[in-house]
Amino acid sequence: MNNQIRTTLLLAVMTGFIVWIGGLMGGRGGMVMALVFAAAMNFFSYWFSDRIVLSMYKAEEATPGQAPELHEMVRDLARKAGLPMPRIYVIPEEAPNAFATGRDPDHAVVAVTEGLLRLMDRQEIMGVLAHELGHVKNRDILIGSIASTMAGAVMLLANMARWSALFGGVRSDDEGGGGMGGIGLILTSILAPIAALLIQMAISRSREYLADETAARLAGGPDGLSRALEKLGAYSGRLALNARPETAHMFTVNPLSGSGLMSLFSTHPPLDVRIAKLRGVPRDPGPGGGKNRPPEKNENIWDRLSG
């Protein structure tokens, strides 16, 4: 299924959730208002989802003059991938991570945290950047950005439904016929965010493996990204990223990953499985492709950006 069809289906399903919740809250009138709200969200999520997500994380654009090495790495990878040069943003967070957003490759953005630049060596950063450009090349970024915006809208309406039920603002059964009442609203307010999360999970998990494989080929081998994933997994337990649940699927590694039952709702495949699959990707046979380089310290990249 191509991403245009997937995006259309996602918008249709999310719109259905929003209209359903609106009907429970206000009958036919609520459904009409929810449909108008969903149409507005569809418009804004298509044209402005990248700005919305970047503003959530207070990301600032890094110019070539501010971060020459970072731009050089992204430019080299974009050239290998046959992509336009994306804009580069830096997120003021200590936890290492990254994501890509935008409605198409011509309007793509790659955002990295300060912690990624500080805690990873050059080859590992290249691996993470290549993974995010893999999402751009595979045209995952629009559906991921729309999923985050629409999931946020569903969660907002679910919270409104919960408060409406608690304070008696529930439509009577004769307003729209067959209403579920307060208990139904409370159940909906619980189930709707879970349904939104399951949609995010279905979108994200199947695409992470492909982005990892694309990254290994762009970077000339899997070593950088596989080492980066190991580090990201280790740091995620020590450095918390102040992430929003509706955007968790966009990051290289899930910033909200849990264990046990919560792992069933993870937006990403298990890290150990991703690393094992990566290490099975053939190395680039070209000149110097896939050869191990000694780890490099990153102070120069970070110092030039922050100085």
Secondary structure, 3 states (H helix, E strand, C coil): CCHHHHHHHHHHHHHHHHHHHHHHHHHHHHHHHHHHHHHHHHHHHHHHHHHHHHHHCCCEECCCCCCHHHHHHHHHHHHHHCCCCCEEEEECCCCCCEEEECCCHHHCEEEEEHHHHHHCCHHHHHHHHHHHHHHHHCCCHHHHHHHHHHHHHHHHHHHHHHHHHHCCCCCCHHHHCCCCHHHHHHHHHHHHHHHHHHHHHHHHHHHHHHHHHHHHHHCCCCHHHHHHHHHHHHHHCCCCCCCCHHHHHHECCCCCCCCHHHHHHCCCCCHHHHHHHHCCCCCCCCCCCCCCCCCCCCHHHHHHHHC
